[in-house]
Amino acid sequence: MSTVAYEIVDVFTDRPFAGNPLAVIYGAEDLATDQMHTLAREFNLAETVFVLPPTTAATYRARIFTPESELPFAGHPSVGAAVTSMRRGLFPPGDVVQECGAGLLPITVRETGSATLTGGEPSLGEALDPAPLLAVAGLTAEDHEMAGLAAPRSAGCGLTWVFLPVRREALARIRIDNAAAEKAGVTELCVFSWSDGGEAHSRVFVPGAAVPEDPATGSAALGLGVWLVGAGVLPADGTSPYRIHQGIEMKRPSLLDCTVTATAGRATSATVTGHVCPIARGEIAIPPFIG
């Protein structure tokens, strides 16, 4: 029976069985897209990443799958793949370039088991009506108004999320209404609270997905920096640090250390840093070709 190698790692945590679990697969160069997707459904994690030879001037190529689809980019697979590949000896610690659907992304990998990812081109949408988003989250208008922040907007650095600010105590009360999400066309939602000390607490949802809540989301962490600059919460010029606590309500606490760089009130780049803990490794059978 033909197999490929895999590792399971927890990302954005410095201890095992916290953070966001990830499957990292090696030796899959000859697999078709359908075979990769079948393996992702078998692991049934938020994301599975395949580390492949690059097709451009990059260190390696990453293909990232959820149980439902292939993604151009995602944060915890990018950080997890970089650290795991360094530990396997594919490259030494230092600066590497990941090729993915969102382009060539710089990553700094450290021997201590952490990595800093620079996201893609920042994007920021127009202000959104909070009412449909609050209905999706099962929250009230007061939960949003008491946050004292700007209106919800979409933002991202390679993968776009909708950001809904709420007061801190509302996070534990979120109950996602999938019917309301479908009606509002909401497929990726980050609900967060902000403190003046430069820290956020967040919950990130993909309503209707096989894994409907994410315990640590690097792409949303990058997008939050773009939102914070656009909302005037972080400075309009220069580089600002911020920290995100996520996964608390899921009993998988995660920590994402971030920066966002802005010029004249517009975010120009963002980074996210996190640790990676190895959990398991083994071999998995290659699915039959489907095509």
Buried (B, 14 or more C-beta within 10 A) or exposed (E): EEEBBBBBBBBBBBEEEBBBBBBBBBBBEEBEEEBBBBBBBBBEBBBBBBBBEBEEEBBBBBBBBBBBEBBBBBBBBBBBBBBBBBBBEBBEBEEBBBBBBBBBBBBBBBEEBBBBBBBBEBBBBEEBEBEBBBBBBBBBEEBBEBBEBBBBBBBBBBBBBBBBBBBBEBBEEBEBBBEBBEEBEBBBBBBBBBEEEBEBBBBBBBBBBEBEBBBBBBBBBBBBBBBBBBBEBBBBEEBBEBBBBBBBBBEBBBBBBBBBBBEEEEBBBBBBBBBBBBBEBEEBEBBEEEE
